[in-house]
Amino acid sequence: MNHPTQHDSLDESATQDREVLPGATRQEIAEIDMTDLFDYNTPEEVPAWKWVEDHASYAHVRNGQDGIWEFVLNLGMPLEDIPASLLAPITRAREQGCAYLLIHQGT
């Protein structure tokens, strides 16, 4: 997740080692934009979204007109029955030493 924030503008290098989630720096958080994996109109149309929602440590959903839909998976937790469409990105994030995986729809 390399999106600049207000806090990053002064000294990017000083913030690289700061935890942004418990036990994780920015470099230890990967992300998936589900619109890169699936073509859909609403998240409810995609069974993988239900799996993500059921296994997420954090959810930011169903708010406002745009229907924000984003979740954080704690990759240190056992994740069972991972959908085939998400297996490769989850495995890659774990192999890269990421602690969390932000899953969103680009909004």
HELIX and SHEET records of a PDB file:
HELIX    1   1 GLN A    6  ASP A    8  5                                   3    
HELIX    2   2 GLU A   12  THR A   15  1                                   4    
HELIX    3   3 ARG A   26  GLU A   28  5                                   3    
HELIX    4   4 MET A   34  ASP A   36  5                                   3    
HELIX    5   5 PRO A   43  GLU A   45  5                                   3    
HELIX    6   6 PRO A   47  HIS A   55  1                                   9    
HELIX    7   7 ALA A   84  GLU A   95  1                                  12    
SHEET    1   A 2 GLU A  19  LEU A  21  0                                        
SHEET    2   A 2 ALA A  24  THR A  25 -1                                        
SHEET    1   B 4 ILE A  29  ASP A  33  0                                        
SHEET    2   B 4 TYR A 100  HIS A 104  1                                        
SHEET    3   B 4 TRP A  69  ASN A  74 -1                                        
SHEET    4   B 4 TYR A  58  VAL A  61 -1                                        
END                                                                             
